[in-house]
Amino acid sequence: MSTEKVLVGRPVSVRQRDIEPEYFTDVHRAWVGHTGRVHAVVPGDKDDPLVKVGFADGTQIVFYRLSDLDVDRHGELDTSKKHGARGSHLPKLS
């Protein structure tokens, strides 16, 4: 599977599958059939990268493989959201 140049900000929906991927947990299953927005693509596997998807206006974040998502290439590209400073999610050292 090849990735398109701009995925961040695109709407995606989680595919329903007869046989789900081994990595799926209840958290992954909860969002099957729902639409979210790509927040980031993790570098690494170029053919099937790990994709950070935000649901419920970005308050719920779940990672999926690109092959488990349907990308809405005609949906509105959202580039308005600003993310926190790099590493802002990590614990602060004293």
Backbone as numpy.savetxt, mean C-alpha at the origin, in Angstrom:
# Nx Ny Nz CAx CAy CAz Cx Cy Cz
5.60 -8.93 -12.99 4.74 -7.76 -12.99 5.65 -6.53 -12.99
5.41 -5.62 -13.85 6.23 -4.41 -13.86 5.50 -3.29 -13.14
6.28 -2.43 -12.51 5.66 -1.33 -11.79 5.63 -0.10 -12.67
4.60 0.69 -12.51 4.55 1.94 -13.26 5.36 2.97 -12.51
5.68 4.08 -13.18 6.56 5.07 -12.59 5.96 5.75 -11.38
4.68 6.03 -11.39 4.07 6.75 -10.27 2.99 5.86 -9.63
3.32 5.31 -8.47 2.34 4.54 -7.72 1.91 5.30 -6.46
2.82 6.04 -5.87 2.51 6.76 -4.64 1.41 7.78 -4.92
0.35 7.71 -4.12 -0.79 8.59 -4.30 -1.92 7.97 -5.09
-1.67 6.84 -5.73 -2.71 6.17 -6.52 -3.67 5.38 -5.65
-4.95 5.36 -6.03 -5.89 4.48 -5.33 -5.65 3.03 -5.75
-5.77 2.12 -4.79 -5.63 0.69 -5.05 -6.69 -0.05 -4.26
-7.08 -1.21 -4.76 -7.98 -2.06 -3.99 -7.33 -3.43 -3.84
-7.63 -4.08 -2.73 -7.05 -5.38 -2.42 -7.88 -6.45 -3.10
-7.23 -7.29 -3.87 -7.91 -8.34 -4.63 -8.43 -9.45 -3.74
-9.59 -9.95 -4.11 -10.14 -11.17 -3.51 -9.50 -12.34 -4.25
-8.97 -13.31 -3.54 -8.34 -14.47 -4.18 -8.91 -15.75 -3.58
-8.96 -16.80 -4.41 -9.39 -18.11 -3.91 -8.35 -18.67 -2.95
-7.09 -18.50 -3.30 -5.99 -18.93 -2.44 -5.22 -17.67 -2.07
-5.27 -17.32 -0.80 -4.61 -16.07 -0.38 -3.12 -16.31 -0.12
-2.33 -15.25 -0.22 -0.90 -15.36 0.02 -0.60 -15.83 1.45
0.53 -16.49 1.62 0.93 -17.01 2.94 1.06 -15.91 3.98
1.45 -14.71 3.57 1.71 -13.65 4.53 0.43 -13.00 5.08
-0.72 -13.30 4.49 -1.96 -12.66 4.93 -2.29 -13.02 6.38
-2.69 -11.99 7.12 -3.17 -12.15 8.49 -4.60 -11.60 8.52
-5.21 -11.57 9.68 -6.56 -11.00 9.80 -6.56 -9.53 9.40
-5.48 -8.83 9.66 -5.38 -7.42 9.28 -5.44 -7.28 7.76
-4.72 -8.13 7.04 -4.75 -8.09 5.57 -6.14 -8.44 5.05
-6.73 -9.49 5.62 -8.05 -9.95 5.17 -9.12 -8.88 5.39
-8.99 -8.09 6.44 -10.00 -7.08 6.76 -10.17 -6.05 5.65
-9.14 -5.85 4.85 -9.18 -4.81 3.82 -9.41 -5.35 2.41
-9.59 -6.68 2.26 -9.88 -7.25 0.95 -11.16 -6.63 0.41
-11.10 -6.16 -0.82 -12.25 -5.53 -1.46 -12.37 -4.04 -1.18
-11.55 -3.51 -0.28 -11.59 -2.09 0.06 -10.56 -1.32 -0.76
-10.80 -0.04 -0.89 -9.89 0.83 -1.62 -9.09 1.67 -0.64
-7.80 1.74 -0.89 -6.90 2.58 -0.11 -6.04 3.39 -1.05
-5.02 4.01 -0.50 -4.12 4.84 -1.31 -2.69 4.44 -1.01
-1.86 4.36 -2.08 -0.45 3.99 -1.92 0.29 5.13 -1.23
0.95 4.80 -0.13 1.75 5.77 0.61 3.22 5.66 0.25
3.68 4.44 -0.06 5.10 4.24 -0.39 5.28 2.88 -1.05
6.38 2.76 -1.78 6.80 1.49 -2.36 8.16 1.17 -1.77
8.29 -0.01 -1.16 9.53 -0.40 -0.53 10.50 -0.90 -1.60
11.71 -0.32 -1.67 12.67 -0.78 -2.67 13.06 -2.22 -2.41
13.35 -2.91 -3.46 13.77 -4.31 -3.33 13.32 -5.10 -4.53
12.28 -5.87 -4.38 11.77 -6.73 -5.44 11.10 -5.88 -6.52
11.76 -5.74 -7.66 11.22 -4.88 -8.72 9.98 -5.47 -9.37
9.88 -6.80 -9.40 8.75 -7.43 -10.06 7.48 -7.45 -9.20
7.65 -7.52 -7.89 6.48 -7.58 -7.00 6.82 -6.88 -5.67
6.97 -5.56 -5.72 7.42 -4.84 -4.52 6.38 -4.84 -3.41
6.88 -4.58 -2.22 6.03 -4.38 -1.05 5.50 -2.95 -1.13
4.19 -2.81 -0.93 3.54 -1.50 -1.08 2.84 -1.14 0.24
3.12 0.05 0.72 2.49 0.56 1.94 1.18 1.25 1.53
0.06 0.72 2.02 -1.25 1.22 1.62 -1.97 1.78 2.84
-2.52 2.98 2.69 -3.29 3.61 3.75 -4.78 3.47 3.48
-5.51 3.05 4.49 -6.97 2.94 4.43 -7.56 3.89 5.46
-8.85 4.12 5.36 -9.57 4.98 6.32 -8.85 6.31 6.46
-8.65 6.96 5.31 -7.98 8.26 5.24 -6.58 8.23 5.84
-5.91 7.09 5.66 -4.52 6.98 6.09 -4.33 6.63 7.55
-5.42 6.39 8.28 -5.27 6.06 9.70 -4.95 4.58 9.91
-5.19 3.76 8.91 -4.86 2.33 8.95 -3.86 2.05 7.85
-2.69 1.55 8.21 -1.64 1.26 7.24 -1.40 -0.24 7.19
-1.37 -0.80 5.98 -1.12 -2.22 5.79 -0.18 -2.37 4.60
0.77 -3.30 4.71 1.69 -3.59 3.61 1.18 -4.79 2.82
1.17 -4.64 1.50 0.79 -5.71 0.57 1.83 -5.82 -0.52
1.86 -6.96 -1.19 2.64 -7.09 -2.42 1.81 -6.46 -3.54
2.50 -5.87 -4.51 1.80 -5.21 -5.61 0.88 -6.18 -6.35
1.28 -7.45 -6.43 0.46 -8.44 -7.15 -0.87 -8.70 -6.45
-1.02 -8.26 -5.20 -2.27 -8.45 -4.46 -3.19 -7.25 -4.55
-2.78 -6.26 -5.34 -3.54 -5.01 -5.45 -3.96 -4.75 -6.89
-5.10 -4.12 -7.05 -5.53 -3.59 -8.34 -5.31 -2.08 -8.29
-4.46 -1.59 -9.17 -4.15 -0.16 -9.22 -5.14 0.54 -10.11
-5.77 1.59 -9.59 -6.71 2.40 -10.37 -5.90 3.46 -11.12
-5.55 3.17 -12.35 -4.71 4.07 -13.15 -5.47 5.30 -13.64
-6.79 5.27 -13.50 -7.62 6.40 -13.93 -8.10 7.22 -12.74
-7.89 6.71 -11.54 -8.32 7.42 -10.34 -7.44 8.64 -10.09
-7.95 9.52 -9.27 -7.24 10.76 -8.97 -5.96 10.47 -8.20
-4.87 11.02 -8.67 -3.57 10.89 -8.02 -3.50 11.91 -6.90
-3.35 11.45 -5.67 -3.32 12.34 -4.51 -1.88 12.59 -4.09
-1.41 13.78 -4.31 -0.05 14.14 -3.91 -0.09 15.23 -2.85
-1.28 15.49 -2.30 -1.42 16.60 -1.37 -0.97 16.25 0.05
-0.99 14.98 0.40 -0.66 14.60 1.77 0.84 14.70 2.01
1.18 15.27 3.13 2.58 15.36 3.56 2.80 14.31 4.63
3.89 13.62 4.53 4.22 12.60 5.52 5.17 13.21 6.54
5.25 12.58 7.70 6.13 13.07 8.76 7.60 13.02 8.35
8.43 13.57 9.20 9.87 13.55 8.94 10.35 12.11 8.89
11.37 11.87 8.10 11.92 10.53 7.97 12.27 9.99 9.36
11.80 8.80 9.65 12.08 8.17 10.93 11.24 8.67 12.07
10.21 9.49 11.79 9.40 10.03 12.87 8.61 8.97 13.61
8.47 7.79 13.02 7.74 6.70 13.66 8.61 5.90 14.62
9.93 6.17 14.61 10.85 5.41 15.47 10.89 6.00 16.88
11.16 5.16 17.87 11.25 5.68 19.24 12.40 6.69 19.36
12.18 7.68 20.17 13.20 8.72 20.39 14.22 8.21 21.41
15.49 8.41 21.12 16.55 8.04 22.05 16.79 9.19 23.02
17.01 8.88 24.30 17.25 9.96 25.24 18.72 10.16 25.50
